[in-house]
Amino acid sequence: MMTHDRSAGVPSATLSAGPPAVSRASRPRSGRARRPPDSRRDGAATLYGALVSMGCLLTLAFATPATAADYQRGTVVRVAQVYLSPDTSSAKLAEMDRGREIIVLETSRDWVHVEANLTEERTVTGWVVDKGVIRASTPNGDKILYGEAVDSEDQASRRHGRNGAAQDAMRLYYRTADYFPSSPLAGEAMYRSADIRWQLEKADVSTRPSAREREAFLREGMEEKYMKEVIKKFPGTKWADLAAFHLIDNKLCGDWQGSSKCPVKESEIYEKYATEHPQSPAAAEALYDAAWRWSALIEIYKTEEEPKKSEESKAKAIARAQQALSQPNAGDWGARAQRLLYLIDQGIPTYGNVTQ
């Protein structure tokens, strides 16, 4: 398999030196007297030599291979075969999934010579048929990539959907924002990519033994880099607000283990988020999450023989649930907050195995 080293360039051209000059000592002597030096002739020779040297330098300059910055980046919206040469009968080097990035090195009729990133660790250089290859210069490229990402995400949600469709969508959404940063779709595309990655990692993290640790710092969390990238590149947008909400997951306890310490800390984290992001689409959810934890503390404090704190928790749970109800577009979280208020009013425990 041919691999391409990005640090390797095209070998420079080598100028061939002419045959060695014959020294004056080896030349046959004539019987004539030597001519006196002609300064005009020597000056012309010097000027000619300088011009020849300059021409060689210019030739080398124009022969220098293009830098990586001159190459086009792109991706594919289909499964693409990478061939050894621009011919479908040549050897197949690899198969490239949707959303994988390529560097276009050159084009030849209906083919592109590419460096293809097959995985984060594996790169291959070969030829791809120039169909379904989206570059930053592709008309409506942002919509095409985004549309393919939406279709892949839909496939991932189906019971018998395409294998790897979620990862395809994650990559395609990211390429949309990366190649078309000024597109009105860029912010949402980058957030959707980060969200899919977060959910995949969260599912994996939840299966590890450390997921049951009480303290957040004792368990493995999700990679925060991509959510933080959304916040950095699209500050003040609802996508940044939603990304910040996801980051709370890494601050939560794995298992409360019946202690009041974790729900108190988590309630305060959610309340702080709602205060700092009042316009966030997740504000109602954050307030509900805080309210539910305060309602859980009603019973937890009873087991810790803290009746006063139990009553205080009840008051806080009611206040936060009412705040969640009052949020614009509270939706399902408003309905759940109404249910929570009913349970608290009826004295029905919301946490533990207490039955009445």
C-alpha angles and dihedrals in degrees: 000000000000115000125188123224109211091205093057117091134193109283111261120249114262118219112221115227117228125243113298115270116250111245119239091241091062095049118099113255121235126212093240123101116258117261117242113251116273109220093196092054092047091048092052090050091051092050091048091051091050091051091049091050092049091050091053091051092050090050091053091047093054091044093057110116119247117265123243089260089065094058122092121241121216148149139216131247093200138044103277130198117224112215132197092235136008093278128092089219091061123095117292110234100184147330118249122210126220115284096020111140124243134188111219107222098175142335131233117186105293094356137081125206105221147176102224125200103216094174135351088272104032128070129173133187120217147106128296129188106253095240122113092009109138121198132177087260094056111115110248088000092149092056092045093052093043091049092051089049092052090049091050091048089052090051090052091054093056121094093235097026126147116294112253093013093132091055090046090054091047092055095042094051090050093050089051091059094037098052097033106035092159094053117113085232095057100090096047092042093054091046093049090051091050091045094054091048090048093051093048092050092044091055090051095045092051091063095057122097091240090064089081095055113117098220117067093222091058095061132065115258137199123276107268099193097094096046089049089051089058090051092048098046099038106032118176094021128116087248090061089047091052092047090053089051091056091054089066089073091073091055096054126100118252095222125003091210089207094295124132094219097081101046091047092053093044093048090054091049092054092045090052091051092051090050094048095042105037093156095048119123084227096055094098091048091050092051091048091050090052092046093050092051092050088050090052089053090061089074097031092057090050089058089049090050093243103133094165093054089046090059092045090052090052091054091049092048091054093047094050093045090052090050090052090052091053095054117112111254091007089161115165092359090059090052091048090049089053090051091049091053089052093051092049092048090050092048092240111155115241096194136047132012098294112142130186 
